[in-house]
C-alpha cells in the first residue's frame, strides 16, 4: 500500500493549500483517507487541527526539523518506520493538486522531479561535488530559464520513496 504525506506549517496559506490537496487526493485521485497522513508542525493552529479531526483525517504533530523551514520532509519519514503495509511513500508539498491517483513510475526506485530552474546555479553544485570528491553525474537542461543543472538536483515538492 502506498502512503501519502505532507507537512503543514503555521500559515493560513498552508492551511488553505492543505485543504485543497486533501480534497484532490480524496475526491479526484480517489485515495483513501487511511493512506494519507497530514503531519503538522507544533506551530499549527488548533483550528486547523480541529478541521482535520472533524473530517477524520489522520495527522500527527511534529517538531520542525533542522532549519524549521525547508527540511521537514526528512522528519516525515519517521511516521512510517513501524508500518508493515507501507510499500512506498509519496512526500509532497501542500501546493500540489492531484487530478488522478498517484502511481509510482517505478516502485523499486527513488523518484523525484528535476528542478525547474538552475537553483542553486550549476557552478555551485559542481563545486559541492568536487569538494566532496564525488562524481557530479549528468548535466541536464532545466524546464525554465534555459538553464542547466545536475540530474540529481530535485524539486522538493514531490518525492516517491
N, C-alpha and C positions, 0 to 999 in steps of 0.2 A: 504494500500500500504506500502510495506517495503522500507526503505531508507538505503542507504549505504554511509558511510562517513569515512574519514581518514584524519590524519594530515600530512602535508608536511612541513619539516623544511629546513633550509638553507644548503644544501649539495648536490653536484652533484649525490651522490649515492641515495638520497631520490627522486630526480627528475627522475632518471632512473627507480627506483622501482615503482614510481607512474605511469609512462607511461606504464610499463608492467602490472601493476594492472588494470589500466583503460582499456587497450586493452583486458585483460582477462575477465573483467566484462562485457564489451560491446559485444565482438565478440564470446567469448566461452560460457560465462554464460548467455548471451542474456538479460542482464539488460538494461533498458532504461536509457539514459543519464539524463533524468529528475529525476530519483530516486537516482542519485549519486551526492554527494556533496563533493568536494575537499576543505579542509579547510587548508589554508596556513598561517604559522606564518608570522608576519610582516617582517621577515628576509629573506623571499623567494625572489629570483631574479626576476627582471622584465621580463627576458627572459622566465622563467617558467610560469609566469602569462600570457604572450603573447601566449605561447603554448596552455594554457587552453582556452583562448579567441578564438583563431583561430580555435580550434577544438570543439567549442561550449560546453565545459564542464562548469557545474555550479561550482562556487567557491566563497569563502569568505575569507577575511583576518582577522586573529585573533591575539590577543596578547598572547604570551606564558603564560601558567598557572603555578603558584607556582614556582617550580624549573626551569621552562622553558625547561626542557629536557624530563622528564618521565611522566608528569601528564597532557598532553594536551588532552587526551580523555575526561576528565571531562569537559573541555571547549567546546568540540564538541557538546555536548547535547543541548546547548543553541540555536543552529540554528533550532531546531525542536519544540521549545515551542509553536510557533504560527501556525504550520502546521496542518490543520484539517484532512488531508487524511493520516496521518502517523500512521500506525498500529504497527510498530516496527522499530528499528534502529539497523543496523549492524555497530559496531565500529571496524575497522580492522587496522592493520599495513600495511605500504607500501610494506613490503617484502612478502606479500601474493600474490597468483595467483589463480584465480578461473577457474576451468575446467567445472563447471556446475552451474546452478542457486543456489544462497544461499537460503536455506529453513530452517526456524527455527525448531528445534527439538520439541519445544512446545511453541507456540506463547503467552502463558499466563505466562511464567516464564522468569527469567533472565538466560541466558545460557552462559557458557564460558568453556574453556578447562583448566583442572588442569595443573599446571606447569610440565614441562618435567623433571626437576632436582630439588633436595631439596634446593631451594634458595628462601628465606632465610632458613637456616637449621631449622629442626623441633624443637630443643630446644628453638630457638629464638622465633618462632611462639607460642609455648606453654607458654613461659614466658609473651608474649604480652597479650594473652588471660587471663592468670592468673592475671596479674596486672590490667587488665580491669574488672575483676570479671565476665568474660563471659565463657560460655561453648565453648570449642575449637572445638567441632564437631569430625567427624570421621577422623582417621588416615588412609591414603591410600598410596599405592606404587606409586612411580614416574615411568615415562617411561624409564628414563635413570639413570645410576649410581647406580642402586639397592638401591635407597633411599626411604625415607618416607616423606610425607608432610600432610597437612590438606586438606580435600576435598574442602575447601573454598579458597585455595591458587591458584588463577587463573593466567594463562598466559595472559598477557596484550595485546596479538596480535589479539584476536578475542573475541568480546562480542556481544551478542544479547540482546537488551533491549526492 
